[in-house]
Amino acid sequence: MVIDLDFLMTTEDYVLETESFQMRGVTYYPLEWTFFGANDPTMLLTWDAERDRISIRFEQYAVFLGTLEEHGIPEDGLVNGHPIVKLKTSLLSKFATEWMGTDRVNTDRGELSHYVIRTIEQEFHVLAYDDPTVLDLGKVGDTGVIVETIDEFS
């Protein structure tokens, strides 16, 4: 199974857990998450070596709007189980237009979309002109992480 943006935007029985998040001072992809993913949340809770690792990166003009806990603007009608949701309009994007002037900057880049990345812990909100890049990093067990099971204690 190849994990890409289309998979994360259309699959409901898939759960993400944040491994890391970076706001980096680089030119091309300043927002970058690494997630563990699985069809079964138990795989994330038990650190199963068969869970997936996924990287999601947003381009340089993306704006990180924080988490629901930080901005406190719940989206009506945002009820679905997809790990990534793309909204053309939302309460948060209207707020950003009004208070951050997002309708006046980088207008040559096109239209901003509101992306919601949902994990088992929280939601991350990003405004971006371009779709994020999703990299399938393979299974955790394939990336050098060794999980050892011990049946007996000595």
N, C-alpha and C positions, 0 to 999 in steps of 0.2 A: 504494500500500500504506500503510495506516494502522498505525502502531506504537503499541500500547497494552500494558497489563499482561498481558492474555490472550495476545497475540502473543508476548511475551517469556517467558511461562511454558509455552508449548506448541510453540514452534518450535526445533528442534534444530540447524538449519544456519545459525544466526545468531551472530555473534561481537561482543562489546563490547570497547571499549578506553576506559580512563578519560581524560577530558579534564580534569575538575576534581572535587574533593570539598570540601565546606564543612560545617563544624559551626558553624552560625550561632546567635547569641543572639537569635533571633526567636521569637515566640510560637507560630506555627502550623506551620511546616515547618523545623525546625532542622537536619535532615540532608538534604543535597541533592547529588546527583551530576549531572554532565553527561558523557555518553558519546558516542563515535563508534561507529557500528554498521554492519555489512555482512554479507551472505551469504557473502562471500569475504574471508578474512583478508588477502589481498593488497591489497585496497582500503584497509585500515587501515595497512598497512606502507608503501604508496607514497603516502599522503596523497591518495588519489583524491577529487576534488571531488564525486563521486556518493555518497560514504558518507553515512550518516544522522547527525544529531545528536539526542540523546535526553536529556531531563531526568527524573530519578527523585527524588521527594521523599517523605520520611516525616514523619508528623504528630508533634506535640510530645511525646507520651508514648513515642516510640520510643527504644530504647537501642542505641547503636552498640557492638558487641562486638569490633570490630577485624577483622583478617584472620587467616587460618589461621596465617601466620607469627608473629603476635603471641600468639594464645591457644594454639596447638599442640594443639587437640583435633580430630583428624580424625573425620569422621562416617562410620561404617560404612554401606554401602549407598547412599551418596550418589553413585551413578554414573549420570549422565545428562548430556546435552549442552545442557540448556536454560539460557539466560542468567540467568533468575531461578527459584529453587526455593523453594517455601513448604513448611515442615515444621511439623506440629502438635507433634511431640515430637522431641527430639534430645539428644545428649549435652551440647551446649552450653547448651540451654535448661534441662536438669536441673541443670547446674552453676550457672547463673544463679539458679535457684530456691533451691538449697541455700546458696550463698555470697553472693548479692546480695539475697535476700529478695523476688524478683519476684512471688512468690505472695501477698505481704502488702501490696503497694502498688497503688493504682488498680484494685482488684478490681471496682469498679462499671463499668469500661470493657469487661469481657468477658475473653476468652481471648487470651493472647499467642501469636503465631506467630513462628517463626524463619524469616527470609528470608535466602537466600544469593544474592548478586549475583555472577555469574561473569564475569570478563573474561579476556583473553588473558594478563594479567599476574598476577592474583591473584583471591581470593574475598573479598567483604565480607560480614560477618555482622551482622544487625540483628534485634532483638526488637521487635515492634510489635503493637499491638492492631488497627490498621486497615491495609488494603492500601495500598501506596505509590501516589502519583499519578505517572503516566507521561505526559509531554508529548512529543509528536513535534515536534521543532524544524525538521524538514525536511532537505533535503540541504545539505551543507556549502557547495556552490556557490551555493545559493539564499540564504545568510545573509550575504552580503557578503564571504566569504572568496574571494579570487581566486587561482586556481592558474594560473601561466603556464608554458608549456612552451617551452623554447628549443632549436631544432634545431642551431643553429650558434653557435660562439663567435667574436667578432670580435677 
